Amino acid sequence: STPRSNRRQRQMCIRDSPNYTASVQLEPEARAALALDLTGGSDPLMDFSEVAPLAAGAPTILVSRGRVRAVVPARPLAAAHVVVETVEPCGPYPDLAPDVVAELQTLAKELAREMIRTHGRCRISVDATATPARIDVYAPPA
């Protein structure tokens, strides 16, 4: 390869999507290794199968009301993050009885109001496939 083609290879970038504006320049060896890894053409560089998952501590219960409660998760998504969940184990959100959904949503709305008051913003997220059902209420970074 010529010095010109090497320079061109060093200037090539990898981008996650067309909407992602950050880029990383990779040397040809790194690009080749990444291409092999992404296409399944080589063994992984590290084996994480023996690594124990992070131990999650018990969540801190903020309020418990009837069949639902609000907890600060052991591993929060943001500095201000509260999870609204059922006290007893349950299935995913779509399978819940309407009165349980109403209890979850009522507590989530109260927490959202407080989060908006204290942090100026709030997001509420429901993963309909998560078991047990939960509503995440958090203040995203500014």
QUITAJO-V951863 format. One record per residue. N is the residue number from 1. SS is DSSP state (helix for helix, strand for strand, loop for the rest). BURIAL is 1 if it has 24 or more other C-alpha atoms within 12 Angstrom, else 0. D_LAST is the distance of its C-alpha to the last C-alpha in Angstrom with 1 decimal. Layout:
BEGIN
N | SS | BURIAL | D_LAST
N | SS | BURIAL | D_LAST
END
This chain:
BEGIN
1 | loop | 0 | 47.1
2 | loop | 0 | 47.0
3 | helix | 0 | 44.7
4 | helix | 0 | 43.3
5 | helix | 0 | 42.4
6 | helix | 0 | 40.8
7 | helix | 0 | 38.6
8 | helix | 0 | 37.6
9 | helix | 0 | 36.8
10 | helix | 0 | 34.6
11 | helix | 0 | 32.6
12 | loop | 0 | 32.0
13 | strand | 0 | 28.5
14 | strand | 0 | 27.3
15 | loop | 0 | 24.4
16 | loop | 0 | 23.1
17 | loop | 0 | 23.0
18 | loop | 0 | 23.6
19 | loop | 0 | 19.9
20 | loop | 0 | 18.9
21 | loop | 0 | 19.1
22 | loop | 0 | 19.3
23 | loop | 0 | 22.8
24 | strand | 0 | 25.0
25 | strand | 0 | 28.5
26 | loop | 0 | 31.1
27 | loop | 0 | 34.7
28 | helix | 0 | 37.3
29 | helix | 0 | 38.1
30 | helix | 0 | 34.5
31 | helix | 0 | 34.3
32 | helix | 0 | 37.6
33 | helix | 0 | 36.6
34 | helix | 0 | 33.4
35 | helix | 0 | 35.4
36 | helix | 0 | 37.9
37 | helix | 0 | 35.3
38 | helix | 0 | 33.6
39 | loop | 0 | 36.9
40 | loop | 0 | 38.2
41 | loop | 0 | 40.9
42 | loop | 0 | 40.6
43 | loop | 0 | 40.1
44 | loop | 0 | 36.6
45 | loop | 0 | 36.1
46 | loop | 0 | 35.1
47 | loop | 0 | 36.3
48 | loop | 0 | 33.7
49 | loop | 0 | 36.1
50 | loop | 0 | 37.3
51 | loop | 0 | 33.9
52 | loop | 0 | 33.2
53 | loop | 0 | 29.8
54 | loop | 0 | 27.5
55 | loop | 0 | 29.0
56 | loop | 0 | 26.8
57 | loop | 0 | 27.5
58 | loop | 0 | 28.2
59 | loop | 0 | 25.2
60 | strand | 0 | 24.9
61 | strand | 0 | 26.0
62 | strand | 0 | 24.3
63 | strand | 0 | 26.6
64 | strand | 0 | 29.5
65 | strand | 0 | 30.9
66 | loop | 0 | 33.8
67 | loop | 1 | 33.2
68 | strand | 1 | 29.4
69 | strand | 1 | 27.2
70 | strand | 1 | 23.5
71 | strand | 1 | 22.9
72 | strand | 1 | 20.3
73 | loop | 1 | 20.8
74 | loop | 0 | 22.3
75 | loop | 0 | 19.8
76 | loop | 0 | 16.4
77 | loop | 0 | 13.9
78 | loop | 0 | 10.9
79 | loop | 0 | 11.3
80 | strand | 1 | 12.0
81 | strand | 1 | 14.2
82 | strand | 1 | 17.6
83 | strand | 1 | 20.3
84 | strand | 1 | 22.8
85 | strand | 1 | 26.1
86 | strand | 1 | 29.8
87 | loop | 0 | 31.8
88 | loop | 0 | 34.5
89 | loop | 0 | 34.0
90 | loop | 0 | 33.7
91 | loop | 0 | 33.5
92 | loop | 0 | 30.7
93 | helix | 1 | 29.1
94 | helix | 0 | 31.5
95 | helix | 0 | 34.5
96 | loop | 1 | 33.5
97 | loop | 0 | 35.7
98 | helix | 0 | 34.3
99 | helix | 0 | 34.6
100 | helix | 1 | 32.5
101 | helix | 1 | 29.8
102 | helix | 0 | 29.9
103 | helix | 1 | 29.5
104 | helix | 1 | 26.5
105 | helix | 1 | 24.8
106 | helix | 0 | 25.8
107 | helix | 1 | 24.2
108 | helix | 1 | 21.0
109 | helix | 1 | 20.8
110 | helix | 0 | 21.4
111 | helix | 1 | 18.7
112 | helix | 1 | 16.2
113 | helix | 0 | 17.3
114 | helix | 0 | 16.9
115 | helix | 1 | 13.4
116 | helix | 0 | 12.4
117 | helix | 0 | 14.5
118 | helix | 0 | 13.1
119 | helix | 0 | 9.3
120 | loop | 0 | 9.1
121 | loop | 0 | 8.4
122 | loop | 1 | 10.5
123 | strand | 1 | 12.1
124 | strand | 1 | 15.7
125 | strand | 1 | 17.5
126 | strand | 1 | 21.3
127 | loop | 0 | 23.1
128 | loop | 0 | 26.5
129 | loop | 0 | 28.3
130 | loop | 0 | 27.1
131 | loop | 0 | 29.8
132 | loop | 0 | 29.6
133 | loop | 1 | 27.6
134 | strand | 1 | 24.2
135 | strand | 1 | 21.2
136 | strand | 1 | 17.8
137 | strand | 1 | 15.5
138 | strand | 1 | 12.0
139 | strand | 1 | 8.5
140 | loop | 0 | 6.4
141 | loop | 0 | 3.8
142 | loop | 0 | 0.0
END
